[in-house]
Every structure is written in C-alpha cells, then in structure tokens.
Amino acid sequence: MEVCYKDDWEKAEERMTAWWHGEVLDRPAIQAIAPRADADRDELLHATYPIDIPPDDLFDWFTNPGRVIPRLEKRVASIYWGGEAFPVGFPTSTGMVAITSAFLGCPYRLIGESNTGWSDPIIEDWETRPKFVFDPHNEWWLICKRLLEAAAQRAAGRYYVGIPDLNGPGQILANLRGMERLALDLIDHPEAVKVALAEVTKAWHRYWQSCVGTVHQWVEGYFFWIGIWSDQPATDLQCDFSCLISPQMFGEFFLPSLRQQTEWVERTIYHLDGPDAVRHLDALLSLPKLTAIQWIQGAGAPPVSKWIRLLRRIQAGGKLLQLYCSPGEVETLLAELEPEGLLLITHCNAEEEAKEVLAKAPRWAKRRQWVAP
C-alpha cells in the first residue's frame, strides 16, 4: 500500500505480523494515537461526533456517503498514527453498535447525544418469530454496504477501511429478544434459544463475509472496530450478555457459537468486558483456535494496570493480549507483562507525547521482571 498518512508502514506491519504469531521484534506492539501537531482540534471533534446536529438530520449525518466520507477522510488526515496504528476509516460509525440486529429486522434508532445507535427487540414469541438469515435487500445492510463501497473506492493506497461493529451472535440474539427475557428463556425455552442462536451465527458469518468482500474489491487488509490490522482474515468476538449468566449456561448456550466463529475466521479476538465477564475466562481459554483476548475493565473499575494477575492469567493461557491503556500506564504494563503477544493501544493528547511513549517503550520493556502466576 502506498504510504500517505504514515511514514513507517512497513515496520509497523512487521511488528503486527510478529504480534499475531505471538512474537516480538525490537519492542512490544504499541499503538500511540494522537491529534497531529498541525490538526485543527475543533474540526477533528466535529468530524468524529455529531455535534450540534439536529435530531431530524441524524440519519443523513450517519448514512449519507456524501457527508460521511469527507468527514472520515478529514479525521484520518488529522491523526498521528504512531507505532502499530494504521490510518483507517470506519464509514459505518463504530458507535452504531447492534447494527447486525437491524440487518436481521430490528427497528434501529440513532442517538446523537451519545454518538451511537440501538435496536428494539422483535422476538415476542419463539413459535412465531421470523427466521434469521442473511438478507441482501435489508435497508440497513444496503446503507452499510453503500458506505463501505464509497470509502473503499477512495481509500486504496491511502488508508484502510474497517467493517461495521457486527457484535457477536449471543449479543445479537439478546438484542433481538431483549436481555432480561432472553435470560429467562435459557431456562424456559432452551431449545428454541439454541435453534435461533444457530441461525444468528450463520447470518453473522454471511454479513461478515459480505462486508469483507465489499471492502476487498478495492482495499486489502482486515480491520474491525478494535482497530487492529491483519493481513489474514480476522475479527472480534463478543457476548456481553454473558455477564448475566453462569459459566454453565455460557458453556451450554454460547461457547459453541464462539467456537464456530473461531473455526470460520482464521484470527479472532474475544472482547472480555468487565469484572462480571471474568467468570467465563476459563471457557474462553479452552477454545483452541481463539487467537487473542481483549480485556476491558469497564466503567467504574480500577484502571487496566491494576489487573496484572488477570492479564498474566490470560498470557499463561496461551492467548495474545490486547489492552487499551492511558499513556501513563504503558511503562507499568511493559514492565509487568510478557512482551510476546502483547499489544497496547493508547490515546495521547498530543503528537509529541505519542512519540515519547514509543521512544521509551524499548527501555521500559527491558526492565521487565515477570513472575509466573
């Protein structure tokens, strides 16, 4: 790919390739992202969030390629993509969570204040529910496909294009049914849940294939909402609904679909979100083809650098580890964790701060004194 917004593209690809293989080159893999020194921060803010957009204009703001793509490119050009961060744009906003639920028939609402979208449940009765299959004519799918096409046609040689946040089959089913009702259904209608989940899992895979295929007409590489580059098929796995259920129910209902995803897609990262999800870690570590785990400590929890024992447990379980952290935590994490298979993503306030983090990283990593858990 022709270098445009990044001058160390090849070296970053080498480090990321090493990370995917559980190896380390000159230093652990780090993304240090910041506004460029010459960026207009107000313009960057307005290119990222729907500030001062009236409610009746939100749909157009989120979905009109003529507005989305110029805004996307302004954001890409205004960011310093340091370390293993690559210029990437998400034409379907990563804030539009649960979008696969809309692909499967849920009414979808855009919420400007939180820069997001959400779906309303449609399963009222398991016996009369719709069948969940890939629908090439679904309105929201056509919107996303049009956005992907518009960005990918312009991106080649300049930046990568990320696919929508497709979420995971378990979470999608929770959106289709409603979180509390699905939790009760695991007891009252277990077989109906399993049949529906199998349908959703297959539909998820078809939408993933179609997103990737649309982008790859013009742009190579695999990018999903976490913001990690791969030269081989890669995606995230999610099931935030798991925080409501026991390890036994997770293993019976949701682990099979996760295992299926790891068999379909060569590289997978599970989004482990919050203390209530930790109870399922052993089940996740048992998936032989799961590549990596992303730990998110959740709102109100201690910062990521306070979870060293958990993070060591993930590494000892043979999985790659990806973390978001503050710039001030990079030194601690490099000192406490194995460098092989460790990827840190940090957002800095200024370009110079990001460059300083990257410059100091090799020295911090060499001071590591790791003790097995």
ABEGO torsion letter per residue (X at the ends): XBBAABAAAAAAAAAAAAAAAGBBBABBBBBBBBBBAABBAAAAAAAABBBGBBAAAAAAAAABAAAAAAAAAAAAAABBBBEABBBBBBABBAABBGAAAAAAGBBBBBBAAAGBBBBBBABABAAABBBBBBBAABAAAAAAAAAAAAAAAAABGABBBBBBBAEBAAAAAAAAAEAAAAAAAAAABAAAAAAAAAAAAAAAAAAAAAAAAAAAAABBEBBBAAGBBBABBBBBBBBAAAAABBAAAAAAAAAAAAAAAAAABABBBBBBBEAAAAAAAAAAAABAABABBBBBAEBGBBBAAAAAAAAAAAAAAGBBBBBBBBAAAAAAAAAABBABGBBBBBBBABAAAAAAAAAAAAAAAAABBBBBX
